[in-house]
Amino acid sequence: MKGKKDEIQRHVMTGIAYMIPVVVAGGLLCALAKALGGYDIGNAVVAGDTPFSNLNPFTWSGFWWGVNQLGTYAMDFAVAVMTAGVAYSISGRPGIMPGLIIGYCSSQSKAGFLGGLLMAFIIGYFINWMKKWKMPKWCEGLMPVMLIPLLSTFVCGMIFLCVFSIPLAFIMTRFQEWIITLNGGAKGIIGGVIGFCMGFDLGGPVNKTASMAANALLADQIMGPAAAKIIGGMTPPIGAFIATIIAKKKFNRVQLDAAKAAFPMGLCFITEGVLPFAAADPIRFIPASVIGSAAAGAIAVGFGCECPAAAGGIFVVPMMTNPGVFIIALIIGSVLTGVIYAVIKKPLEEQKTVIEDDEDFDIDIEFS
């Protein structure tokens, strides 16, 4: 049992090792673009036939819009890279292609990193099962280049779309409607609920549902939930950074470096900066995350903080009602997350996190 647990952890850590550079590069590009181009830089270029149709990169806003777009695309692929990395660790190179495709579907359908992680194991073990098939001699050469990529993507993709995606969409729609109904009650309650959701799956379905509920209320000029949405998304990455300061010896070098990048991402409302911690240790990090985000959201909205913008992080604080309350709530929530995670995280020597040295992604092709 212990050996199986260590094996699962090894697969997850391999995927995270591949994902971290994507998250760090993408997040910092977005943060840089927002810092120099403005919090709403993503809207600086009007959409054309393609996202780049009306782009003039030789203007200030056009240049930083392009940088933001590069970062956004990188963040879109973060879950896909993690899914491919885990599937690769389980089944070898045949797991890369279906992992990328289905992981990207997970990201775009808002199933998030939890959906991508689950599908990675389904893909990996399905491919390992396919490798045991007894095929005719003439068909063996087709297995790695056609049959395994085709069938694994088709079967595992349909499992995701039919078993997970449709029920998830139905549940999240009803969940969003329930969150909106909370607006008639105490402000601190809806602030706490939205904050809790933002810190729960960190870009996944619960997070996105709460975000859409806040956006819907913002469209009706109800601006408190937008403040809870922003502060709930900022708290987890900042909290992870604080945890590495409090309990530095509980984190390896890669995690410490990821935390340094997570801090500016958190300030810019890029919650995905915390994915390396949440994916590696969800049982401990997610409770710390939701407690801090819920507390921050409840304090901010309960004491009258309102935000007229749907995003922007620290750059939209001057536009808020009661910005000082927002800053105090952000500090309280972030410290709460950091302290809880630092206390409950296992010491480094007990984690046994093994990252494979996987010969990179070199592919040997022979022509005869």
C-alpha positions in Angstrom: 0.0 0.0 0.0 2.8 2.4 0.9 4.7 1.5 -2.3 1.6 2.3 -4.3 1.2 5.7 -2.6 4.8 6.5 -3.2 4.4 5.6 -6.9 1.4 7.8 -7.3 3.2 10.7 -5.6 6.2 10.1 -8.0 3.9 10.4 -11.0 2.3 13.6 -9.7 5.6 15.2 -8.9 6.9 14.4 -12.4 3.9 16.2 -13.9 4.4 19.2 -11.5 8.1 19.4 -12.4 7.1 19.9 -16.1 4.3 22.3 -15.2 6.2 24.7 -12.9 8.2 26.5 -15.7 5.0 27.0 -17.7 3.2 28.5 -14.7 6.1 30.7 -13.7 6.8 32.0 -17.1 3.2 32.6 -18.0 2.3 34.1 -14.7 5.2 36.5 -14.6 4.6 37.6 -18.2 0.9 38.4 -17.3 2.1 40.2 -14.2 4.6 42.3 -16.1 2.0 43.2 -18.7 -0.5 44.3 -16.1 2.1 46.3 -14.1 3.3 48.3 -17.2 0.3 48.2 -19.5 -2.5 48.5 -17.0 -4.8 46.1 -15.1 -7.2 45.9 -18.1 -4.4 45.4 -20.7 -6.2 42.2 -21.9 -8.9 44.5 -23.4 -6.5 46.9 -25.1 -6.8 45.3 -28.5 -10.2 44.9 -30.2 -10.8 41.3 -31.4 -10.6 40.8 -35.1 -10.6 37.7 -37.3 -7.8 36.3 -35.1 -6.7 37.6 -31.7 -3.8 39.3 -33.4 -5.6 40.9 -36.4 -5.7 44.4 -35.0 -2.5 44.3 -33.1 0.2 47.0 -33.5 3.1 45.8 -31.3 4.9 49.1 -31.8 2.5 51.0 -29.6 2.8 50.9 -25.8 -0.6 49.2 -25.2 -0.2 46.9 -28.2 3.2 45.7 -27.0 2.0 44.9 -23.5 -1.2 43.4 -24.8 1.0 41.0 -26.8 3.1 40.1 -23.7 -0.1 39.5 -21.7 -1.4 37.3 -24.5 1.8 35.2 -24.4 1.4 34.7 -20.7 -2.3 33.9 -21.0 -1.6 31.2 -23.6 1.1 29.8 -21.3 -1.3 29.6 -18.4 -3.9 28.0 -20.6 -1.4 25.1 -21.2 -0.3 24.7 -17.6 -2.8 22.0 -16.8 -2.3 20.3 -20.1 1.5 20.1 -19.5 0.9 18.7 -16.0 -1.6 16.1 -17.3 0.9 15.1 -20.1 3.7 14.9 -17.6 1.8 12.6 -15.2 0.6 10.4 -18.0 4.1 10.3 -19.4 5.5 9.2 -16.0 2.9 6.3 -15.9 2.9 5.1 -19.5 6.0 6.6 -21.2 6.0 8.7 -24.3 2.6 7.4 -25.6 1.0 9.3 -22.7 2.2 12.7 -23.9 -0.1 13.4 -26.8 -3.4 12.3 -25.2 -2.3 14.0 -22.0 -1.8 17.3 -23.7 -5.2 17.2 -25.6 -7.3 16.0 -22.7 -5.5 18.2 -20.2 -6.2 21.2 -22.4 -9.9 20.2 -22.6 -9.9 20.0 -18.8 -8.5 23.5 -18.6 -10.9 24.9 -21.1 -14.0 23.2 -19.6 -13.0 24.7 -16.2 -12.5 21.2 -14.7 -9.1 22.7 -13.6 -6.0 21.0 -12.3 -8.1 18.4 -10.3 -9.8 17.2 -13.5 -6.5 17.2 -15.4 -4.8 15.2 -12.6 -7.6 12.6 -12.5 -7.6 12.2 -16.3 -3.8 11.8 -16.3 -4.1 8.6 -14.3 -6.9 7.3 -16.5 -4.9 8.0 -19.6 -1.7 6.5 -18.2 -3.2 3.2 -17.0 -5.4 2.9 -20.1 -2.3 3.1 -22.3 -0.5 0.6 -20.1 -3.4 -1.8 -20.6 -3.3 -1.2 -24.3 0.4 -2.1 -24.4 -0.5 -5.6 -23.2 -2.8 -6.3 -26.2 -1.8 -9.2 -28.4 -1.7 -7.8 -31.9 -1.0 -9.4 -35.3 2.6 -9.0 -36.4 1.7 -6.7 -39.2 -0.1 -4.4 -36.7 2.5 -4.1 -34.1 4.3 -1.2 -35.8 1.0 0.7 -35.9 0.5 0.6 -32.1 2.8 3.4 -31.0 2.3 5.8 -33.9 -1.4 5.3 -34.7 -3.5 2.9 -32.5 -2.4 4.0 -29.0 -2.6 7.8 -29.7 -5.9 7.4 -31.5 -7.7 5.1 -29.2 -6.4 6.5 -25.9 -7.4 10.1 -27.0 -10.8 8.9 -28.2 -11.7 6.6 -25.3 -10.2 8.8 -22.5 -11.5 12.0 -24.1 -15.0 10.5 -24.3 -14.8 9.5 -20.6 -14.0 13.1 -19.7 -16.6 14.6 -21.9 -19.4 12.2 -21.1 -18.7 11.2 -17.5 -17.3 14.3 -16.0 -17.9 17.4 -18.2 -21.7 17.2 -18.6 -22.6 16.5 -14.9 -20.1 19.1 -13.8 -21.6 21.8 -16.0 -25.1 21.0 -14.6 -24.0 21.1 -11.0 -21.9 24.2 -11.4 -24.8 26.1 -13.1 -27.1 25.3 -10.1 -24.2 26.2 -7.7 -23.8 29.6 -9.4 -27.5 30.3 -9.1 -27.3 29.5 -5.3 -24.4 31.9 -4.8 -26.3 34.7 -6.5 -29.3 34.2 -4.2 -27.0 34.8 -1.2 -26.7 38.4 -2.1 -29.9 39.2 -0.3 -28.4 38.2 3.0 -25.5 39.4 5.1 -22.7 40.8 3.0 -20.1 38.9 5.0 -21.7 35.6 4.1 -21.6 36.0 0.4 -18.1 37.4 0.7 -17.0 34.4 2.7 -18.7 31.9 0.3 -17.1 33.4 -2.8 -13.7 33.6 -1.1 -14.0 30.0 0.0 -14.8 28.9 -3.6 -12.0 31.0 -5.1 -9.5 29.2 -2.8 -10.9 25.7 -3.2 -9.8 24.4 -6.6 -7.8 27.4 -7.8 -9.0 27.8 -11.3 -11.2 24.8 -11.4 -15.1 24.5 -11.6 -15.9 25.8 -8.1 -13.5 28.7 -8.5 -14.8 29.6 -12.0 -18.5 29.3 -10.9 -18.0 31.7 -8.0 -16.1 34.0 -10.4 -19.0 34.0 -12.9 -21.5 34.6 -10.1 -19.5 37.7 -8.9 -19.3 38.9 -12.5 -23.1 38.5 -13.0 -23.7 40.5 -9.8 -21.2 43.1 -10.9 -23.1 43.6 -14.2 -26.1 44.6 -12.0 -23.9 47.1 -10.2 -23.5 44.9 -7.1 -19.8 45.3 -6.5 -19.1 43.7 -3.2 -18.8 40.1 -4.5 -16.2 41.3 -7.1 -14.0 42.4 -4.2 -14.4 38.9 -2.6 -13.6 37.3 -5.9 -10.4 39.2 -6.3 -9.2 38.9 -2.7 -10.1 35.2 -2.7 -7.9 34.6 -5.8 -5.0 36.7 -4.4 -4.8 35.1 -1.0 -3.7 31.5 -1.9 -0.5 32.4 -3.9 0.6 35.0 -1.3 -0.2 32.5 1.5 2.0 29.9 -0.1 4.8 32.4 -0.3 4.4 33.2 3.4 4.4 29.5 4.3 7.8 29.1 2.6 9.1 32.0 4.8 7.7 30.6 8.0 8.7 26.9 7.4 11.5 27.2 4.8 13.0 23.8 5.8 9.7 22.0 4.9 10.1 23.0 1.2 12.5 21.9 -1.5 14.4 24.2 -3.7 12.0 24.0 -6.6 9.0 24.8 -4.3 10.9 27.8 -2.8 11.6 29.1 -6.3 7.9 28.6 -7.3 6.8 30.5 -4.2 9.0 33.5 -5.1 7.1 33.6 -8.4 3.7 32.9 -6.8 4.0 36.1 -4.7 3.9 38.7 -7.6 1.3 36.5 -9.4 -0.9 36.6 -6.3 -0.6 40.4 -6.2 -1.8 40.5 -9.8 -4.7 38.1 -9.2 -3.2 35.2 -11.0 -4.3 32.3 -8.7 -2.7 29.7 -10.9 0.7 30.6 -9.4 -0.2 28.3 -6.5 -0.9 25.2 -8.6 2.5 23.6 -7.9 1.6 23.5 -4.2 -2.0 22.5 -4.6 -1.3 19.7 -7.0 1.6 18.3 -4.9 -0.2 18.5 -1.5 -3.9 19.1 -2.0 -5.0 17.4 1.3 -3.1 20.0 3.3 -2.9 23.0 1.0 -6.5 23.3 0.0 -7.9 23.5 3.6 -5.4 26.2 4.4 -6.3 28.0 1.1 -10.0 28.0 1.6 -9.8 29.1 5.3 -7.6 32.1 4.3 -9.7 33.1 1.2 -13.0 32.7 3.0 -11.8 34.9 5.9 -10.4 37.5 3.6 -13.6 37.6 1.5 -15.9 37.8 4.6 -13.8 40.6 6.2 -13.5 42.6 3.0 -17.2 42.5 1.9 -18.5 42.5 5.5 -16.8 45.8 6.2 -18.1 47.5 3.0 -15.4 46.9 0.4 -16.6 47.1 -3.1 -14.8 46.8 -6.5 -16.0 48.2 -9.8 -13.6 45.9 -11.8 -13.8 42.2 -12.4 -10.0 41.7 -12.3 -6.7 43.5 -11.9 -5.5 42.5 -8.4 -3.5 45.1 -6.6 -3.8 47.5 -9.5 -7.5 48.1 -9.0 -7.3 48.6 -5.2 -7.3 52.4 -5.6 -10.6 52.2 -7.5 -12.3 50.3 -4.6 -14.6 51.5 -1.9 -12.7 51.2 1.4 -9.4 50.1 -0.1 -7.8 50.0 3.3 -10.2 47.3 4.4 -9.2 45.3 1.3 -5.5 45.5 2.2 -6.1 44.5 5.8 -8.3 41.6 4.8 -5.8 40.5 2.2 -3.0 40.5 4.8 -5.2 38.6 7.4 -6.3 36.0 4.8 -2.8 35.5 3.4 -1.1 35.1 6.8 -3.9 32.7 7.9 -3.3 30.5 4.8 0.5 30.7 5.2 0.5 29.9 8.9 -1.9 27.0 8.6 -0.1 25.5 5.7 3.3 25.9 7.4 2.1 24.2 10.5 0.3 21.2 8.9 2.8 20.5 6.1 5.0 17.5 6.5 8.7 17.9 7.1 10.7 17.6 3.9 12.3 14.3 4.9 8.9 12.7 5.3 7.6 13.7 2.0 9.7 11.5 -0.2 8.9 13.5 -3.3 10.8 11.8 -6.1 10.9 13.5 -9.5 12.0 11.3 -12.3 15.0 12.1 -14.5 13.2 11.2 -17.6 15.8 11.7 -20.3 13.9 14.9 -21.3 11.6 14.6 -24.3 14.1 13.3 -26.8 12.6 11.2 -29.6 14.7 8.8 -31.5 13.5 8.4 -35.1 15.3 6.0 -37.4 14.9 5.9 -41.2 15.6 2.7 -43.0 
